[in-house]
């Protein structure tokens, strides 16, 4: 199955690491990974004042992953000469977009202990506000806080497959024939395969129920076949 890895960083020196990760997973794990790179300091994401624009960066992320389900996004914390936003701000805004709400995210150049120290060393801010800021960061559900070495952690995460990763891509193979599962519960049988894929990938509240129904139908099918043998 195809997976997607996006690196958001303002230097190109780690683009080669993306290739190493992709090659390793392809040759040793039989996992195909499409890698993407986005530089927030690129002129492509400048506003009219020629400053890096967070909305344009978010739009760029969506475009780069428009036809892909994000399996992992790696975000650098600091961008040279950019005082408009940092990696945590990008992650905060990504989590507001349904497609990126639950996908794994690594923060690099932002070790957890350093971020905590930075928050509590801010002058003129009450401790209560600092605790709120820390709680907010926890709510971003960042999977790993790393230095610049992320290769091993990325490989470990990407080589694992779950049914919620595999099933949507299989369902999408039939999206052009406008197929539906008519034996689904009334609430779900109206969905096309493509719509079911979207619900599962976006961890919709109904996604667990949908997966359960598919499993039940599959097991029932095999039990019926076994009885006929």
N, C-alpha and C positions, 0 to 999 in steps of 0.2 A: 504494500500500500504506500501511497505518497504522503509524506509529511512535509511541513513547512517550518523553516527556522528563519527568524528575522533578527538581525543585529542593528541596534540603533546606537551609533557611536560617531564621534567627530574625527576619528583618525582611520586611515585605510590599512594600518599595519595588521589588523586582525581579520581582514577579509580572507587571507590565506588560511586562517584557522577554520573558517566556515567550510572551505574546500576540504580540509583534512577531516573534519567531522563527517561531511557527506561521503567522502571516499571510504572512511573506516566503516560506517554503517552499511554502505552498499556492499562492500566486499566481505565483511565479517558477520553482519547481522541480517543481510538481505532486506534491508530497510532503505527505501529511496527517500531522500530528503532534498527538497528544493530550498536553496538558501537565498535570502534577500538581504540587502544592506541599505541603510538609510543614514545619511549624515545630516543632522538637524541644523548644522551651520552652513549647509549648501545654499547657494543663491536661489535654488529652486523653492526654498521655503522661507524666503525673505518677505517682509511686508513692504508697504510703499515707502517706509523710512529706511529700507535696506537693513532691517534688524530681523533676527530669527523670529519666526511667527509660530507659536504653538498650534493654533488652528490649522495652519498649512502643513505642519509636521504630522498632525493627526490625520489630515486628509491624505497625505502621502503614504502613511502606514496603511490606511484602508485601500488605497489604490494598488499598492504592492501586494496586498493579500486579498485582492478582490475575488479571485477565483480559487483561493486556497483556504483551508482551515488551519489557523495558526497552532502548531504543535508546541512551539516555544518562542518566546520573545525575550531577547537579551538587551537590556537597556543600560547604557553607561550613565553614571550619576552626574558627572561634571563635563561641561562643554567649554572649551577654551574661548574666552572673550564673550561668552554668552551670559548676560545677567538677567535675561528674560524668564528663563525656566531651567530646571535641572531634570535629572532622570526621574526623581520621585514625582514631580509635577506631571511628567508625561504619563507615568503609570497611573496616577490618580485619574487623569482624563481618559485613558484607555479603558479603565474599569467601568466607566460610564457608558461605554459602547457595548451593546449586547454581544457582538462577535468576540470581544476581548474580555468579557466579564469574568470568565473562569479559566482562560487559557494560562498555562504555566508561564511565569515571568521570573527571570533572574535579574538582579541589580548588580552591576559590576562597578568597581572603583568606589564601592559604597558598603564597606563592611558594617555589620549591624552595630558593633560597639562604637565605631567612629560616629555613626549617625546619631546615636543616643548621646554621646559626648557633645556633639555639635549643638544638639537641641538644648541640653541643659547648661551650656556655656553662654547662651544668648543673654546679654545684659538687658535689664529693663523689662523683662517678661516674667510674670508671676509663675511659680512652680505649677499651679493649677492649669495654666494655659499650656505649659510645656508638656504636661502629662496628656492633655487633650491632643496635642500635636503628635505625640508618640502613639497614642491609641489610634489616631487617624491613619498613621503609616501601617500599623498592624492590620487595619481593615483592608489594606490594598492586597493582602494575600500574596506577598512576594515569596516565591518558593525558595530562593537562595540569595544570600547576600555574599558576594564574592569579590576578590580582587580581580585583576585582569585575566587570570587563568581560569577559563571556564570550559575548556575542551572536555575534560573527563566527566564533569557534571552534566554537560549537555548530552554526551553520548549515553550516559547511564539513563537519562530520562527518555531520550528519543528511541532507544532500542526496545522499550517496552510498549506493547500493544494492549489495548483494552477493546472490548466489544463495541463500546461507544465511539471508538476511533475507526474501527473497521466497518461497522454496519452502515453508517451514512454514505461512505464511498460506494458500497455495494448497491444501496438503494438508488443512488444517483445514476447508476448504469442504465436504469430503466426510466429516467425522467423524461426522455423524448417520446416514449410510447404512451404517456399519460395514464400510467397504471395506478390502480388503487387496490387496497386490501379490503375486500367487501365483507370479510368475516370479522373485521375489527368491531369493537364496540361502536355504537352509533356516533359517539362524540369524535372518534378518530378515523373512521372509515371514509370521511369526506376529504381527508388530506391526500394529496398526491405523494409519490415517493420523495420528490424533491422537498416538499413541505415537511414531511416527516424527518428528513435529514437535517433540515434547518432546526427543528425543534430539539432533536437529540444533540446536535453540535452546540447549540446555545444553552444547553442545560435548562430548557424550559421546565417549569414545575410538573408538566405532564410527561416529561421524557422518561422517567422511571417507569411509569405505568405503561407507556408505549413499548419500552423494551421488554417488560414483563409479558405483555400480550404477544409480542413476536416470539419470545421464548416458549410460551405456552403452546402457540400454534405449531412451532417447529417440533416440539416434543410430541405433541399429539399426532403430527404427521408421521414421525418415525415409529411411534407405538403402533399406529394403524398399519404401517408397512410391515412391521415385525409380526403382527398377528396374522397377516396374509401369507407369511412364508411357511 
